[in-house]
């Protein structure tokens, strides 16, 4: 969404990781924390964390990429292993930034990316905040209405402003009172990028190997989860209509070092809907306070 809170000065750059180019906005100094955004149509890094960047930049170097497939980064995500593709991109970005290790904050699609990166290379992750992450228990029940809206955005009669507005107002936020029409229009226009329309980064697995892909995308079935020692904070909205809040308990039961915060009267966007509380939780957790 468009900024509704003062942002610090952002330093922008694009990094070539070899496989793709990733656009990044940075602010602040200190230990590095990457903010990884969700997978909704027309989204990008800064708009997803517009209410959090300034607060976290007080004590950290905040790095906000547009994930592969979104914003000003290279379009296209491997449909056979989307979480692995995103994780590889972020790991390549860490290499280009000269960071051996960093904190990760990941929302939804970005949360699945953060968790997959930590499972594959735990030595690259210091602490991790997972915000209603994707890929949690997804093979144990049918997709939620919110996930179906996301997966169907580019199918059928194609993208439309009505589709996007319905998703944002009805499924993304618990209370949409401060989401403006101009913010929706901005995201809708971004969702019409021809490269994205041709190869949406978030889509329903299909064709040969689809079942294998679906199984791989349920990260709660990854045996490495119970051995992942990265300190983790899970934040979830109790009224989330996209990713089921029951996923929070799944993670807390499996991860050996996991704190859990379930926010009442909150939908799928806790870092925006409960920004002040979210920023305090993150700041405390990333500095080692609980």
C-alpha positions in Angstrom: 0.0 0.0 0.0 1.0 3.6 -0.2 2.8 5.2 2.8 0.7 6.4 5.6 3.6 6.8 8.1 6.8 8.7 7.7 9.5 6.7 6.1 13.2 7.3 6.7 15.5 8.1 3.8 15.7 5.0 1.7 18.8 4.1 -0.2 17.9 2.1 -3.3 20.0 -0.2 -5.4 19.6 -3.2 -7.6 21.9 -6.3 -7.1 22.7 -8.9 -9.7 22.8 -12.3 -7.9 23.7 -14.2 -11.1 20.3 -15.8 -11.5 18.3 -12.6 -11.2 18.4 -8.9 -10.3 16.9 -7.9 -7.0 15.8 -4.4 -6.1 16.5 -3.3 -2.5 15.6 -0.3 -0.3 17.8 0.2 2.8 17.6 2.3 5.9 19.4 2.5 9.3 22.5 1.1 10.7 23.3 -1.9 12.9 22.7 -5.7 12.7 21.1 -6.5 9.3 17.4 -7.5 9.1 15.7 -8.4 5.8 12.0 -7.7 5.5 10.5 -10.2 3.0 7.0 -9.4 1.7 4.0 -11.5 0.9 2.7 -12.7 -2.5 -0.4 -10.6 -3.2 -0.9 -9.1 -6.6 0.9 -5.8 -7.2 2.8 -5.9 -3.9 6.4 -5.0 -3.2 8.8 -4.7 -0.3 8.4 -1.1 0.9 4.6 -1.0 0.5 4.3 -4.2 2.6 6.3 -2.8 5.5 5.6 0.9 5.3 4.5 1.0 8.9 7.6 -0.9 10.2 10.7 0.3 8.4 11.2 3.5 10.4 10.8 1.7 13.8 13.1 -1.2 13.0 15.7 1.1 11.4 16.4 2.8 14.8 18.6 -0.2 15.9 19.1 -2.2 12.7 20.2 -1.9 9.1 16.8 -2.6 7.5 17.0 -4.2 4.0 13.8 -4.4 2.1 13.9 -6.3 -1.2 11.3 -6.8 -3.9 11.3 -10.6 -4.0 11.9 -12.3 -7.4 8.7 -12.0 -9.4 7.6 -8.7 -7.8 8.2 -4.9 -8.0 11.4 -3.9 -9.6 13.1 -7.3 -9.4 13.5 -9.9 -12.1 10.1 -11.5 -12.9 9.4 -15.2 -12.9 9.5 -17.8 -10.2 10.2 -21.5 -10.7 6.7 -23.1 -10.5 8.2 -26.5 -9.5 9.8 -25.1 -6.4 8.7 -21.6 -5.7 9.8 -21.4 -2.1 13.2 -22.8 -3.0 13.5 -20.3 -5.8 12.7 -17.3 -3.5 15.1 -18.6 -0.9 17.9 -19.0 -3.4 17.3 -15.4 -4.5 17.5 -14.0 -1.0 20.6 -16.1 -0.2 22.2 -14.7 -3.4 21.3 -11.2 -2.2 23.0 -11.9 1.2 26.1 -13.0 -0.7 26.1 -9.8 -2.8 25.6 -7.6 0.3 28.5 -9.4 2.0 26.4 -10.7 4.8 27.3 -14.0 6.3 24.2 -13.9 8.5 21.1 -11.8 9.0 17.8 -11.6 10.8 14.8 -12.4 8.6 11.2 -11.1 8.9 8.9 -12.8 6.5 5.2 -12.3 5.8 3.0 -14.9 4.1 4.9 -15.9 0.9 8.0 -14.1 2.3 7.5 -16.1 5.5 7.7 -19.4 3.5 10.8 -18.0 1.8 12.4 -17.2 5.1 11.6 -20.6 6.6 12.9 -22.4 3.5 16.1 -20.4 3.6 16.6 -21.3 7.2 15.9 -25.0 6.6 18.4 -25.1 3.7 21.1 -23.0 5.3 20.4 -22.3 9.0 23.9 -20.8 9.4 22.8 -17.8 7.3 19.9 -16.9 9.7 20.4 -15.2 13.1 16.8 -14.7 14.3 13.6 -15.1 12.4 10.1 -13.6 12.6 7.5 -15.5 10.7 4.3 -13.4 10.1 1.4 -15.7 9.0 3.8 -17.6 6.8 2.6 -19.7 3.8 3.4 -23.3 3.4 2.1 -24.3 6.9 -0.2 -27.3 6.9 -1.3 -26.7 3.3 -1.6 -30.4 2.5 -3.8 -31.1 5.5 -6.9 -29.2 4.4 -8.4 -27.5 1.3 -7.1 -24.0 0.5 -8.8 -21.2 2.3 -11.1 -18.7 0.5 -8.4 -16.1 0.7 -5.7 -18.4 -0.9 -8.2 -19.3 -3.6 -8.7 -15.6 -4.4 -4.9 -15.2 -4.7 -4.4 -18.2 -6.9 -7.3 -17.2 -9.1 -6.4 -13.6 -9.6 -4.7 -14.1 -13.0 -6.9 -16.9 -14.2 -10.4 -16.9 -15.6 -11.2 -13.5 -17.0 -7.8 -12.2 -15.8 -6.8 -9.5 -13.3 -9.3 -6.8 -12.4 -9.6 -4.0 -9.9 -12.7 -5.6 -8.5 -10.9 -8.8 -7.8 -8.0 -7.0 -6.1 -10.2 -4.8 -4.0 -12.3 -7.7 -2.8 -9.1 -9.6 -1.7 -7.7 -6.6 0.1 -10.8 -5.4 1.8 -12.4 -8.8 2.6 -9.5 -11.1 3.1 -6.3 -9.2 3.8 -7.4 -6.9 6.6 -9.7 -7.4 9.5 -10.7 -3.7 9.3 -10.2 -2.0 6.0 -11.1 1.5 7.2 -7.7 3.0 6.6 -7.0 1.3 3.2 -7.6 4.0 0.6 -9.0 3.6 -2.9 -5.7 5.2 -4.2 -3.7 2.5 -2.5 -5.8 -0.2 -4.1 -5.4 1.5 -7.5 -1.6 1.6 -7.1 -1.5 -2.1 -6.4 -3.9 -2.9 -9.3 -1.7 -1.0 -11.8 1.4 -2.8 -10.6 -0.4 -6.1 -10.9 -0.9 -5.5 -14.7 2.9 -5.7 -15.5 2.9 -7.7 -18.7 5.8 -9.9 -17.4 3.8 -10.8 -14.3 0.6 -11.4 -16.2 2.5 -13.8 -18.4 4.1 -15.7 -15.5 2.4 -15.0 -12.2 4.8 -15.6 -9.2 2.0 -17.1 -7.1 -0.1 -19.7 -8.9 -1.7 -23.1 -8.4 0.7 -26.0 -9.2 -0.4 -27.9 -12.3 0.8 -30.4 -14.9 3.3 -33.1 -14.4 4.9 -33.0 -10.9 2.1 -30.9 -9.4 1.5 -33.3 -6.5 5.3 -33.3 -5.7 5.3 -29.5 -5.7 2.3 -29.3 -3.5 3.9 -31.7 -1.0 7.2 -29.9 -1.0 5.4 -26.6 -0.4 4.0 -27.9 2.9 6.9 -27.0 5.1 5.4 -28.7 8.2 6.2 -32.0 6.4 9.9 -31.2 6.3 11.7 -33.4 8.8 14.3 -30.7 9.3 11.8 -28.4 11.0 12.1 -30.2 14.4 15.9 -29.7 14.3 15.9 -26.0 13.2 17.6 -24.2 16.1 17.1 -20.7 14.8 15.3 -18.6 17.4 11.9 -17.9 15.9 9.0 -15.6 16.7 5.7 -16.5 15.0 3.1 -13.7 14.7 -0.4 -14.5 13.4 -3.7 -12.7 13.2 -6.5 -14.6 14.9 -9.0 -13.6 12.2 -6.7 -14.5 9.3 -8.7 -15.6 6.2 -5.7 -16.4 4.0 -3.4 -18.6 6.1 -5.2 -20.5 8.9 -4.2 -19.3 12.4 -3.9 -23.0 13.4 -0.6 -22.9 11.5 0.8 -20.9 14.4 0.4 -23.8 16.8 1.8 -26.2 14.2 5.0 -24.2 14.1 5.2 -23.7 17.9 4.9 -27.5 18.4 7.6 -28.4 15.9 10.2 -25.7 16.1 12.5 -26.2 19.1 13.0 -22.5 19.9 9.7 -20.7 19.0 7.8 -17.9 20.6 4.2 -17.3 19.5 2.0 -14.2 19.5 -1.6 -14.5 18.3 -3.2 -11.0 17.7 -6.9 -10.6 18.3 -9.1 -8.8 15.8 -6.4 -9.0 13.2 -6.4 -10.4 9.7 -3.6 -11.5 7.4 -1.5 -8.3 7.7 -0.4 -8.0 11.4 2.6 -5.8 10.6 0.2 -3.2 9.1 -3.0 -3.7 11.2 -1.1 -3.8 14.6 2.0 -1.9 13.6 2.9 -0.4 17.0 2.6 -3.8 18.8 4.3 -5.6 15.9 7.2 -3.2 15.9 7.7 -3.6 19.7 7.6 -7.4 19.5 10.1 -7.4 16.6 12.5 -4.9 18.2 12.6 -6.8 21.5 12.9 -10.2 19.9 15.6 -9.3 17.4 17.7 -7.8 20.2 17.4 -10.9 22.3 14.7 -9.7 24.7 11.5 -11.8 25.2 
